[in-house]
């Protein structure tokens, strides 16, 4: 893979080992299709969702691609009354990422991040490298050196 994304540069600056993955030459669009393109089980491939709480604060949730965020559980996990998905058009100005290429690493500013607890069952997880077509794979222990996060059950 010749193209480096901002996420990859951040990981390299912090001397964190990761495995890059690319699905640029496939027609994968959904997370499940991306997992298939990478020959990985969808439970190990994660998507990054950005939400907005009633309080106006933003929260990031990283969940397996085949799953759906449970907004009630998600709100409870971050101590909010209620949260909603961020509108697609607000994603780029807020995070610097486009829909489908959003990564928990390297957003314009850091938002409290919750990762679905099943991620702890895997040696490594795979998630967006911040650009459509590119993913990175690394252990949660390495991810914790780049961003702060908690794990919780936030899926339907």
N, C-alpha and C positions, 0 to 999 in steps of 0.2 A: 504494500500500500504506500503510494508515494505522497499522497496528500496528508498533511498534518492539520488537525483541527486545533482550535484554541484549547480545548479540553486536554488533548494530547500534550500540548506545550506546557500547560499548567502541571500535569503529572510529571513530565520530564524535569521541569524546574525543581520540583520537590523530590526528585530522584525516586519516584514511585514506579515500580515495574507494572506494566499493563500489557494486555494482548489486544492489538487492534483488530477489528473485523470490518469488512466492507461488504455491502450488498448493492453497490452502485450498478453493477451490470445485471441486476435482476429487476423484475417488475413488482417487487414486494412493496406494498403500501402499508397494510395494517401490521401491527406488532406481531400477530401470529404468523403472517406471511414472512416477516423479517426473521423470526425464529426458525422457520422452515428453511429459508434461504441460507441461514448460517448453520443448518443441521444441528440445531440446539433445541432441547425441550422448552416449550413456552414458559414453563415455571422458572427457568433460569434467566430469561430475557425480560428486562424490566422497562416500563415506560415511565416518563416523568410528567406528572400532572401538576398544574399550578391552579390554586384556588384562591378565592377571596372570602374572608369572613365578614360577618355582620359588622364587626368592629372596624372593618376597612383594612385589616392586616392581610398580608398574603402568606400562604403556606404552600410548601411543595410536598407532594406525595409520590413515592417511587414504588410502583406495584407491578406484579407480573403482567405481561402483555395481554394474556387471555382473560384477565380479571377486570372487574369494574369497581371503582371507588365507592364505598358506602359513605355518603356524605354525613350521616349521623355519627357513625363510628369515627370518621375522620375529625369531625368537630370536637368530639369527646377527647380524642387523642391529643389535641392541641389546646384543650381547655376553652373552646369557643362555644357559643350557643348554637350557631349554625354557620355553615360555609356553602359556597356554590363554586362551580367550575368557573374559572376566569374565561371571559369571552376571547375567542381566537384572535380578534383584531387587537386586543390589549396585550397579547403575549410578547410580541416583538419589542414594543416600546418599554415594557416592564423588565423583560429578562435579557433581551438581546438575541433571543432565539426564535425561530419560526416553528409553527405547529409541525410536529413530526421530526423535529431536530432539536428538541429541548433536552438539555442535560442538567442534572443537579449540580454539576461542577461548572463554575465560570459564568454564572449569571451576573448581570450588571451589579446587583447587590445580593447579599446573602439573605435567604428567607428560611425560617424554621422548616426543617426537612424531616419527614417521617418515612421510613422504609418499611414495607410490609414484612412482618416478623419472619415469614418463611425464608427470607433471604439468608437468615442465619444458618439455615440447613445446608447451604451450598458452600463449597470451597471458594468459588468465585461467582459473581453475577455479571451479567452483560447489560449495558445500557447505552443510551445515545452518547456519541462523542461530540454532540453539539452541532451536527450537520447531517442533513438527510443523506442516508447511504453509508454512514460511518457509526460504528459502535466500539466501545472499549469494554474489556473484561478485566476485572480485578477483584481481590477479596475485600470484604467489608472492612477488615482491619486496615487495609491500605486507604480505602475511601475515607475512613475516619481521620486520616492525617491531612485531608484536603478540605473536608466540610464537616460541620457538626451535624449529627442526626440522631434520632431515636428510632427504635423499631416498635411497631404496634400492629395490631390486627385492624386494618382499615378497609378490607374488601368485603363485598357483598357475599 
